[in-house]
Amino acid sequence: MTRALGKDKIWTRDLVLASLANFFLAFVFYLLMTTMALYAIGRFGASDAVGGLASSMFVLGAVVARLFAGNLSDLLGRRRVLLISLGVFLVASVSYVPVDSATDSLGLLLAVRAVHGMAFGVASTAAMAIAQSLIPASRRAEGTGYFTLSSTLATAIGPALAVLLVHRSGYTALFVAGIVASALGMLAALLLRAPEPPLDPEHRARLRRFHPRDMLHVDVLPVATTMFLLAVSYSGVLAFLDSFAAEKGLQTGASLFFVAYAVVLFLARLVAGRLQDRRGDNIVVYSSIAAFTVGMVVLGTATSNAAVVVAGAFVGLGWGTLMSALQSIAAGLVPMPRIGVAISTHFFMVDLGVGVGPVVLGALLSTLGYDQMYLALAGIVALSAVLYHLVHGRVDTARRRVARDAGVARAEAPLTV
């Protein structure tokens, strides 16, 4: 029997454009996130707490936006929502320039950060929902892994370019780079064509009510809760790696941490998704949780720059792979017209974990110290495997067993003529 290979093709013109739009969104996020706290402190004389708020307002805006982004994408159309939110994202990127030239505009900066984050939350949800609608179901995990490489590249390029621009040319050059990247993201979205699944009148009427149960998908929440625990753990890396490195005199290792993270994750994504599609979710998820746990243990016990780099490699293999693997699982739990809400639910829990984590961990640091904090987070990552098993892992095991038994039965069935 000849297989319709065209239906199983992953890379298409439109998925490339969706990946580009997603890359530029993530690039601007990391470009500004890396420098915004220091900018607020240096430019407006803000305190450390307010400087941190200037950085986190973006994430807080994204968390709020995730509550309605998926519902809005499913209701109005994913491409339309992507274009509108990218338009707001571009305007917000431009707004940093007049804010920088104004006096006493710290409050305005916080407002711009919040709006920018909300636009990011809506746009990234729509872009990922479009990608899921373009990736064939038979290769969903593999395609999701490839697509999310766009975010991985932004993780490596954005912070490095931010530091380079600020040190060599100043913050105006940084903001111009953000504007250019936002415009390129808008251009990619304008060229993009996306399938829009039809909505029956009853479904459309329900979405228009924006009921809380339609903003976060109940079938995705259990798996997304696993993602929340993992995100809290990863937030300890994002928020405190530089401070940890400064205390230990390991700044060289910290500067290479995300380089190792990105390189290993890039290589892992080439095989992890394909393995997940062929061998099931569990083999990838459990292996990635183990790698993430090892990375946090190595970081918590690091006494050399080399150890910090090794930790970055394991964290990239673990956390980075889990991001795409659990997103693929979330997308597979709902029918195609509800993909937007599924993606929104997944990333709402990610953003919530990244936002809440530093607050809780910061309060514990005076008691635990950095070493013990990272070891405690390694324990939380390991325990997340138990939660995953309860909410999805055992289901995947049973499904694979049924499929294997059915295959054996077909192979042993006698031929009839």
Buried (B, 14 or more C-beta within 10 A) or exposed (E): EEEEEEEEEBEBEBBBBBBBBBBBBBBBBBBBBBBBBBBBBEBBEBEEEBBBBBBBBBBBBBBBBBBBBBBBBBBBBBBBBBBBBBBBBBBBBBBBBEBBEEEEBBEEBBBBBBBBBBBBBBBBBBBBBBBBBBBBEEBBBBBBBBBBBBBBBBBBBBBBBBBEBBEEEEBBBBBBBBBEBBBBBBBBBEEBEBEBBEBEEEBEEBBEEEEEEBBBBEBBBBBBBBBBBBBBBBBBBBBBBBEBBEEBEBEBBBBBBBBBBBBBBBEBBEEBBBBBBEEBBBBBBBBBBBBBBBBBBBBBEBEEBEBBBBBBBBBBBBBBBBBBBBBBBBBBBBEBBBBBBBBBBBBBBBBBBBBBBBEEBBEEBEEBBBBEBBBBBBEBBBBBBEBBBEBBBEEBBEEBEEEEEEEEEEEEEEEEE
